[in-house]
Each structure stands twice: as structure tokens, then as C-alpha cells.
Amino acid sequence: MRVMKWSMIALAVSAAGTSQLATASSQDDSKGFVEDSTFSINTRALYFSRDFRNNPSGPGTKSRAEETGLGFNALYESGFTQGTIGVGVDVIGLLGVKLDSGKGRAGTGLFPTGSDGRSQDDYSKGGGAVKFRISDTVLKIGDQYTTAPVFASDDSRLLPELPQGISITSNEIKGLKLEGGHFTSSVAQNQTYHDSLGLTKTDFVGGVYSFTPEFTGSLYYAKTEDYFRKYYSNLNWTHALSDDQSFALDFNIYDTKSEGAGLQRAEKDGTTKLDNRAFSLQGAYTIGAHTFTLAAQKVTGDGDYGYGVDGGGTVFLANSIARSDFNAEGEKSYQARYDINMATFGIPGLSFMTRYVTGSGANTGTTSNGKEWERDIEAKYVVQSGPAKNLSLRLRQATYRSGDGVYYGSPSIDELRLIANYPLNIL
């Protein structure tokens, strides 16, 4: 598999060498520190309910977790000073406020939880970064969100994860994006201190290349101290069949192996370190308002596909969905999904989605053929105009079942999320 990856990056570099360099860089077009500044605040209201249904009773167990919160995500991004080397700053401010909770209903991951088992009334975090730009290359030092497939900050709760470190992104060659990073800590979604994810150091490097307007490929490498090293590769092809029809294929693969202390080990055996491959293949056919998707995913080798300390979003696999990732050792899973865009029927901004994923063959220690399935239903509406333009309202419902009851501490989970996002661009 490494041969395929290195062959792909060699081809990307070779092809990129024939591409034309940009005649005018982003830094050449800089208008100034203040003139190019932006300031936005995203407000998120989130109701989160998780019903454990048949969860066994006893000390420390609960049948339901249910909380509501309000989150504010403020981001100021300055422009760059003019000249050969542009200098700027980014400032992030995050505030979470509890609207509804209770000691018996806490534990949704929306808020920090005290020693008494109650969620805090509010919490805040933030930081800043200084950035430098030469031509089309940006170096950033400090607090920043990350989106690399081997180090991606999670934003699935009230407030996002916030990593701290150094990143560099280069777009000097047309069609080729290169990036790297060195990060030494990260603030968890529902915490306020820098070491809340347990990260000591992650280093990564990689890039994405557009071979054609329809075909792209990517390759990344990352090493997380005392946990693992990862290789990741992706191939994506999208082809228009006609004015209202298209077909897309997306392939992802992770190769993970324990490094150093190997703190994240295979769940089935506390002494077995990770050494596995996780891959997925997804195909989607769109005709008019309708999109039909099929996906297959498989984990081979020792241990689950491990992630989390390197960012809760570091799982770019097709069957990583609302509740489960279907990423256990030896597990194979299949997905069927349907989307509809109601703009075709005169209601722009309204869309619906439903999907079903089933997994089997999971080796969890208690069984060598663990089974699970999940069904998700989602409705979303985005306001198209007026004072509330871009306000999005989303309803997400997930039903999860596991035949052997070893996943997530409960064999039956019903989950409901009501999410309202309002992005306000002030500058």
C-alpha cells in the first residue's frame, strides 16, 4: 500500500512541476492589516438528547442524558501588512452557556462536569495566533483550527476543539496545496485547559493535488508522540454525466501503527499495540434533486482505527457517521444513503437525508463477530434572504443498536439533536 501512496505523490510532484506559477501572489494583492480584516460571530443553540433505553441499572449508570446550551464562536482575522513579508494576527473567543441540564441528565459532552456530577453553568476559552505570509505561503503560530485528515479539530458539540501549535500552508504551485504542522496541545470541546486531550506532540505533513478539475489525490503523514504514526491517502473523482446528473467516487485509507509508549492500544487486549489499515470506498450518483450513495468500509490488522488525541475529527472514513465510526478491529460495514435537495421543487435551502449502516465481524475481546447498525435521519433548512439570512436549522435523529451490547456501554441508543446556527459577519 505504501508503494501506491508514494507513486501517487511522485506523480503529483511531476505533474505539478509542469504547472505554471501564479503571476500575482496573494501577498502582492494585500491591501493591508486593517483593510483585509474580517470579524465574525457564529451563534449555536444545541439541544442534545441521548436515550440509552435498555442500559443495565446500577451504580454510575443512567438511562438518559439530555442538555441544552448556547455557544458563541468569535473569530477576528486581520489582513496582512504590505511588503515582501506580510504580518497579521487571528484572535479566537469561545463562550458556552448552559440553558438546561441536571445532575441526572449530564454527560452529553456539551459542558465541563464538576466533581458533583453537574455541568458547569458556563465556560470559555480562546487564544490568538500570529501569522506571516510570503507570496502564497502562510506560517501561523498559536491557537488555530485544523482540518488536515491526520489532525482535524472536532466541532460536533457546542464549541470546537482548539489546538495550539505551528502550521504552514503553501499554494505556490497551481493545483497543489502543501501543508505541515507541529502541535503540542489542544483544548477539548467541553474543556478549557490546554492539555485536556492528552496531546504532547503531533507532527504532520501532506498535500492535495488536482490532477484534473475532476480528479484529486492527497497524501499525509503524521506522528503523535507516545501514540501512533499514521499514513493517509485519498482519491476523489467527480464526473458530470449531463446538466443534472453526476457521479462521484471517493476512496480513503489510513495506515496506523503504535509508536513509543503506544498509549492507545487495541481494545481487545491491553497489551496489544495498534497495527492496522482502515479504508473506505464511496460512490454517489446525483440526478436532479436526488443523490444515492453506497459505501463499504473495512478495518484489517491489529486493533481499532485509533484517533482522538490527534483531534476528534481525524476520521475521514465513509462510515464514520453520527453515532458510530464502525472502526473496530476486523469490522466490515456497508452504507446506503439518500439525499434530496428541495430547491428543485421550489423550496431553496431545504434538504433531507437518511442513511443506514450495518457492521459485522468486529473483534472486541468479548466477541470475534460483533455486530452493530445505525440509522440516521436529518432535515435542514437554511434561510436564503432577509435579516436572518444564513441561519440554519437542523434536526438530526440517530438510532443505534449493537447485538452484543459491547459498544459505547449500551446496546441501544436513540439520539436527537436540534441545532440552530447563525453566522454573523461583522466585518
C-alpha positions in Angstrom: 0.0 0.0 0.0 2.9 2.4 0.6 4.1 1.8 -2.9 0.7 3.1 -4.2 0.9 6.1 -1.9 4.5 7.2 -2.9 3.8 6.5 -6.6 0.8 8.9 -6.3 2.7 11.7 -4.7 5.6 11.2 -7.2 3.1 11.6 -10.0 1.6 14.7 -8.3 5.0 16.3 -7.9 5.9 15.5 -11.5 2.7 16.9 -12.9 2.9 19.9 -10.6 6.3 20.7 -12.0 4.8 21.4 -15.4 2.2 23.8 -13.9 2.5 27.5 -14.2 3.3 29.5 -11.1 0.8 32.3 -10.3 1.7 35.6 -11.9 0.4 37.5 -8.9 0.6 36.1 -5.4 -1.9 36.7 -2.5 0.7 38.8 -0.8 1.1 41.0 -3.8 -2.6 41.7 -3.7 -2.6 42.5 0.1 -4.5 45.7 0.9 -3.2 45.9 4.5 -3.6 44.7 8.1 -6.9 46.6 8.7 -8.2 46.8 5.2 -8.4 43.0 4.7 -9.7 42.2 8.2 -12.7 40.1 8.9 -14.7 39.6 12.1 -17.5 37.0 12.6 -19.5 35.5 15.4 -21.2 32.2 15.0 -24.0 31.5 17.5 -25.1 27.9 18.0 -28.0 26.7 20.0 -27.9 22.9 20.6 -30.4 20.5 22.2 -28.8 17.1 22.7 -30.7 14.1 24.0 -29.3 10.5 24.2 -31.7 7.8 25.4 -29.8 4.6 26.5 -33.0 2.7 26.6 -32.1 -0.8 27.8 -28.9 0.3 29.7 -28.4 -2.0 32.7 -29.2 -0.4 36.0 -26.7 0.0 38.7 -24.2 2.5 40.3 -22.9 5.0 37.8 -25.3 4.1 35.1 -28.1 6.3 33.6 -30.9 5.8 31.2 -30.8 9.2 29.6 -28.5 12.2 29.0 -30.2 15.5 28.0 -28.9 19.0 27.9 -29.3 22.3 26.0 -26.7 25.0 25.5 -25.8 28.2 23.7 -22.4 28.7 22.1 -20.6 31.7 20.8 -17.6 31.4 18.5 -16.0 34.8 17.7 -13.2 34.9 15.1 -11.2 38.0 14.2 -8.8 37.6 11.2 -6.6 40.5 10.3 -5.2 41.1 6.8 -1.5 41.0 6.2 0.7 44.1 6.2 2.0 45.0 2.8 5.5 44.2 1.6 7.5 41.1 0.8 6.6 39.5 4.2 3.1 40.2 5.4 2.3 40.0 9.1 -1.1 39.5 10.7 -3.0 38.1 13.7 -6.0 35.9 14.4 -8.0 36.1 17.6 -10.5 33.4 18.8 -13.0 33.8 21.6 -15.4 31.0 22.7 -18.2 31.0 25.2 -20.6 28.2 26.2 -23.7 28.8 28.3 -25.9 26.1 29.9 -29.6 26.6 29.3 -30.9 23.3 30.6 -29.4 20.4 32.4 -29.4 18.4 35.6 -27.2 16.1 37.6 -29.1 13.0 36.4 -29.1 14.2 32.8 -25.5 15.5 32.4 -22.9 13.8 30.3 -23.7 14.8 26.8 -20.3 16.3 26.2 -21.6 19.9 25.9 -20.2 21.2 29.1 -17.4 20.6 31.7 -18.6 18.4 34.5 -17.7 19.1 38.2 -16.9 16.6 40.9 -20.6 16.6 41.9 -21.6 15.3 38.5 -23.3 18.6 37.5 -22.5 20.5 34.3 -21.0 24.0 34.7 -23.3 27.0 34.1 -20.8 28.4 31.6 -17.3 28.1 30.3 -15.0 30.0 28.0 -11.7 29.6 26.1 -9.8 31.4 23.4 -6.5 32.5 22.2 -4.7 34.0 19.3 -2.1 33.4 16.6 0.4 35.5 14.8 0.8 34.8 11.0 3.3 35.6 8.3 2.8 35.4 4.5 5.3 35.3 1.8 3.8 35.0 -1.7 1.2 32.3 -1.3 2.7 30.6 1.7 1.4 31.2 5.2 3.0 30.4 8.5 0.8 30.6 11.6 1.9 30.3 15.3 -0.5 29.9 18.2 -4.2 28.9 18.6 -5.8 27.7 15.4 -8.4 25.3 14.0 -7.1 22.4 11.9 -8.6 20.4 9.0 -5.9 18.0 7.9 -7.1 14.4 7.7 -4.4 13.4 10.1 -5.0 16.2 12.6 -8.5 17.7 12.5 -10.2 19.6 15.3 -13.7 18.5 16.1 -16.8 20.8 16.0 -19.6 18.4 16.7 -20.8 19.8 20.1 -21.4 23.3 21.4 -17.8 24.7 20.9 -15.0 23.3 18.8 -11.7 21.8 19.8 -8.9 24.4 19.8 -5.3 23.2 19.1 -2.1 25.1 19.8 1.0 24.9 17.6 2.6 25.9 14.3 1.3 25.3 10.8 2.4 26.2 7.3 0.3 26.1 4.2 1.6 26.7 0.7 -0.3 27.2 -2.6 2.6 28.3 -4.7 2.0 25.8 -7.5 -1.3 25.8 -9.3 -3.4 22.9 -8.3 -1.1 21.8 -5.4 -1.7 22.5 -1.7 1.1 21.6 0.7 0.8 21.8 4.5 2.5 20.8 7.7 2.1 21.3 11.4 3.7 20.9 14.8 1.2 20.9 17.6 1.8 20.5 21.3 -1.6 20.7 23.0 -5.3 21.0 22.3 -8.4 22.2 24.2 -11.2 19.6 24.2 -14.7 20.7 23.1 -16.1 20.7 26.6 -13.0 21.8 28.5 -11.0 25.0 29.0 -7.4 23.8 29.7 -4.7 23.2 27.0 -3.8 19.6 27.9 -7.4 18.3 28.0 -6.9 15.9 25.0 -3.7 14.4 26.5 -1.7 15.5 23.5 2.1 16.1 24.0 3.2 16.4 20.4 1.9 15.8 16.8 3.9 16.5 13.7 2.3 16.1 10.2 3.0 16.9 6.6 1.0 16.3 3.4 -0.8 17.8 0.5 -3.6 17.7 -2.0 -3.1 17.8 -5.8 -5.7 18.4 -8.5 -4.7 16.1 -11.4 -7.7 17.4 -13.4 -10.7 19.5 -12.5 -12.5 16.2 -11.8 -9.7 14.1 -10.2 -7.8 14.9 -7.0 -5.5 13.0 -4.7 -3.9 13.5 -1.3 -1.2 12.0 0.8 -0.4 12.8 4.5 1.9 11.5 7.2 1.6 12.2 11.0 3.3 11.1 14.1 1.7 11.6 17.5 4.2 11.2 20.4 3.7 8.1 22.5 0.6 7.1 20.5 1.0 6.3 16.8 2.2 7.2 13.4 -0.3 7.4 10.5 -0.3 7.5 6.7 -3.4 8.7 5.0 -4.3 8.8 1.3 -7.4 9.9 -0.6 -8.5 9.7 -4.2 -11.6 11.6 -5.4 -13.2 11.6 -8.8 -16.3 13.5 -9.8 -17.8 13.4 -13.3 -20.7 15.3 -14.8 -22.9 13.0 -16.9 -25.2 15.7 -18.1 -26.6 19.1 -16.9 -28.5 17.4 -14.0 -26.6 14.2 -13.5 -23.2 13.4 -12.0 -21.2 10.5 -10.5 -18.5 10.6 -7.8 -16.1 8.1 -6.2 -14.2 8.7 -3.0 -11.5 6.4 -1.6 -9.9 6.8 1.8 -7.2 4.8 3.6 -5.4 5.1 7.0 -2.4 3.0 7.9 -1.8 3.3 11.7 0.9 1.8 13.9 1.7 2.3 17.5 4.8 4.4 18.4 6.7 4.9 21.6 4.7 4.0 24.7 1.7 3.1 22.5 -0.7 4.6 24.9 -3.7 3.9 22.6 -3.9 0.2 22.3 -6.2 -2.3 20.8 -9.4 -2.6 22.9 -9.5 -6.4 22.8 -6.1 -6.7 24.6 -4.5 -4.2 26.9 -1.0 -5.4 25.8 -1.6 -5.4 22.0 -0.5 -2.3 20.1 -2.1 -0.9 17.0 -1.0 -2.0 13.6 -3.9 -1.7 11.2 -5.3 -0.4 7.9 -8.8 1.2 7.7 -10.2 2.0 4.3 -13.5 3.0 2.7 -14.9 3.4 -0.8 -17.9 5.5 -1.5 -19.9 6.1 -4.7 -22.6 8.7 -5.2 -25.0 9.2 -8.2 -26.9 12.5 -8.4 -29.8 13.1 -10.7 -31.7 16.3 -10.3 -32.6 16.8 -6.7 -31.7 13.2 -5.7 -28.4 11.7 -4.6 -28.0 8.0 -4.0 -24.9 6.8 -2.1 -23.4 3.4 -1.4 -20.2 2.9 0.7 -18.1 0.0 2.0 -15.6 0.1 4.8 -13.1 -2.3 6.3 -10.5 -2.4 9.2 -7.7 -5.0 8.9 -4.8 -5.8 11.2 -4.5 -5.4 15.0 -6.7 -3.0 16.9 -9.4 -0.4 16.1 -8.6 2.6 13.9 -7.5 4.9 16.7 -7.9 8.7 16.9 -9.0 11.4 19.3 -5.8 12.6 20.9 -4.9 13.8 17.4 -8.3 15.6 17.0 -11.8 14.3 17.3 -12.3 15.0 13.6 -9.4 12.8 12.4 -11.6 10.1 10.9 -12.1 10.7 7.2 -13.9 7.4 6.6 -17.2 7.0 4.8 -18.9 5.1 7.6 -17.9 7.5 10.4 -21.4 8.9 11.0 -23.5 10.5 13.7 -23.0 7.9 16.5 -20.6 5.1 15.4 -17.5 5.1 13.3 -17.7 1.3 12.5 -13.9 1.2 13.1 -13.4 -1.8 15.4 -10.7 -4.4 14.7 -11.7 -6.7 11.8 -15.0 -4.9 11.2 -16.6 -4.5 7.8 -19.5 -2.2 7.2 -21.8 -1.1 4.4 -23.9 2.1 3.9 -26.8 3.1 1.9 -27.8 6.8 1.8 -30.3 9.1 0.2 -30.3 12.9 -0.1 -32.9 15.2 -1.6 -32.5 19.0 -2.3 -35.8 20.7 -2.2 -34.6 23.7 -4.2 -35.6 21.7 -7.3 -39.2 21.8 -6.0 -39.3 25.5 -5.3 -38.0 25.4 -1.7 -34.3 26.6 -1.8 -32.4 25.9 1.4 -34.4 22.9 2.5 -32.9 19.4 2.3 -33.4 15.9 3.8 -31.0 13.0 4.3 -31.4 9.4 5.6 -28.8 6.6 5.8 -28.4 3.1 7.2 -25.0 1.5 8.1 -24.6 -2.1 9.2 -21.3 -3.5 10.5 -20.2 -7.1 11.4 -17.0 -9.1 12.2 -15.8 -6.7 14.9 -13.3 -8.2 17.3 -13.8 -6.5 20.6 -12.4 -9.1 23.0 -15.8 -10.3 24.2 -16.7 -11.4 20.7 -15.0 -12.1 17.4 -18.1 -11.2 15.4 -19.5 -8.1 17.0 -22.4 -6.5 15.1 -23.9 -3.0 15.1 -26.1 -0.9 12.9 -27.2 2.8 12.8 -29.9 4.7 11.1 -29.7 8.5 10.7 -32.4 10.9 9.6 -31.7 14.6 9.1 -33.7 17.7 8.0 -32.0 21.0 7.4 -33.2 24.5 6.3 -31.0 27.5 5.6 -32.7 30.9 5.4 -31.9 32.4 2.0 -32.6 36.1 2.4 -33.6 38.8 4.9 -32.2 39.7 8.3 -31.9 36.0 9.2 -30.0 35.1 6.0 -27.7 32.0 6.5 -29.5 31.0 9.7 -29.6 27.2 9.6 -32.0 25.0 11.4 -31.2 21.3 11.7 -32.9 18.2 13.2 -30.8 15.1 13.5 -32.0 11.8 14.8 -29.9 8.6 15.2 -30.9 5.1 16.2 -28.1 2.8 17.2 -28.2 -0.9 18.1 -25.5 -3.4 18.9 -26.3 -7.1 19.0 -23.7 -8.0 21.7 -24.0 -4.8 23.7 -20.3 -4.1 24.0 -20.2 -0.8 22.0 -20.4 2.6 23.9 -21.6 0.9 27.1 -25.1 0.3 25.8 -26.6 -1.9 23.2 -29.4 0.6 22.4 -29.1 4.3 21.9 -31.6 6.8 20.5 -30.1 10.2 19.9 -31.8 13.5 19.0 -30.1 16.8 18.2 -31.8 20.1 17.4 -29.2 22.7 16.1 -29.6 26.3 15.2 -26.5 28.1 13.7 -26.5 31.8 13.0 -23.2 33.1 11.4 -22.9 36.9 11.6 -20.2 38.7 9.6 -19.5 42.0 11.3 -16.5 43.0 9.1 
